[in-house]
Amino acid sequence: MTSYDVALASLQGAGRLPSISAAVARGGEPVWSGCVSVVEGVTSASAYRIGSITKTMTAVLVLQLRDEGLLSLDDAIGSVLPETGYAEATVRELLSHTSGMQSEPVGPWWERSVGGDTATLLAANDGAGRVAPAGDYYHYSNLGFALLGEAVARLRGAGWWEIVGERLLAPLGMTATSYHPARDHAPGLSVDHFAHTLTAEPHTDTGAMAPAGQAWSTVADLLRWADFLAVGHPEVLSAQTLAEMAMPALPADNYGLGLRLLSLEGRTMIGHTGSMPGFQASLFVDRATRDAVVALTNATTGLRPEHVPAVLLAGAACPTPGEWRPTARVPDAVAPMLGLWFWGHTAFGVEWARETLVVRDLRTAEVSDRFVLAGERLIGVDGYHRGEQLEVRRRPDGSVDHLECATFVYTRVPYDPQVAIPGGHPAV
């Protein structure tokens, strides 16, 4: 087992990830790929949804137009999309998230809703959602990249994804990158915070919002994309233009023109993170050395994408709780105990993991107690309550009122006045 494998396993365990695939390149050459998965059939060759890494593709298409003289970065987007409510926003402001427009489009949560068409999107977003003056500060906007993608489509006279395929994927040989999930793909999943069970997430077509986050890809294909972002390609975009994209748009900012900037041990890496329901993604490359790292996971949360380069490239420490596995079934005696509880004003999370009830102090994320089932009784095996029984106290109608263990009372709200607190809690 290599150090990369150990690091990947630590990310999977710490993040409670159903699967995570990753790959590393050194000097532009792939040197390792791996996958840790508790989901049958998912491997490092499987496709995952890449979320906002899609934005880097949209940004490259925009810079192609600029380099061909078809568009200026200081043009108002209204020169191409006159019907938008943000017509005065410039292309540069949209690329750098400094236009001041809101982060998300009006309407249902686009990430979990089937996307509408462009006409509907433009009509619904009339400019009233602005949160700041243009250029005032960085404010991430998915809506802004939807406008950029539509501008690309209109200026090229073809659909946004058709242009992605012809002008980006084909020249770079990215045959495993697609609009819809490939046959071999990881299923999007959400991990219940307390029960550790898995719930399927939808694989919706985001429609007019697709240029902000729609594509699916593999770690191998994304390593090709990362290296392109480092050195360019004669049929796609020059290294000089990519260097321009990698400059911070605002002083002390960590975003350029469609690219995130990340400091790692004295060097700057560029790339992007991604998030969609059921998926997270990370792609970063050092343009000077062509060292690159890609990580993809099929969990809605749990991965810190911006931390991946430090763990896989620089060997940063990562918690090593051991392999995480989901819960198949929560025992009936345990189910009422899961969730958020308070001892006094202190918040605790009660989880079911590895056939153990885990009580976690939410101030520190440290485990304070563990209990196991002995028949129908929950007995402490670790922590202050070792050997004690945790009991559910119910109301006359049978509903759960509070939890109690050796005079410690846990309520759903801090110091619940409806619960009679036994005299005195032992000092911990």
Buried (B, 14 or more C-beta within 10 A) or exposed (E): EEEBBEBBBBBBBBBBBBBBBBBBBBEBEBEBBBBBBBBEEBBBBBBBBBBBBBBBBBBBBBBBBBBEEBBEBEBBBBEBBEEBBBBEBBBBBBBBBBBBBBEBBBEEEBBEBEBBEBEBBBBEBEEEBBEBEBBEEBBEBBBBBBBBBBBBBEBBEBBBBEBBBEBBBEBBEBEBBBBEBBEEBBBBBBBBBBBBBBEEBEBBEBBBBBBBBBBBBBBBBBBBBBBBBBEBBEEBBBBEBBEBBBEBBBEEBBBBBBBBBBEBEEBBBBBBBBBBBBBBBBBBBBBEBBBBBBBBBBBBBBBBBBBBBBBBBEEBEBEEBEEBBBBEEBBEBBBBBBBBBBBEEEBBBBBBBEEBBBBBBEEEEEBBBBBBBEEEEBBBBBBBBEEBBBBBBEEEEEEBBBBBBBEBBBBBEEEBEEBEBEEEEEEE
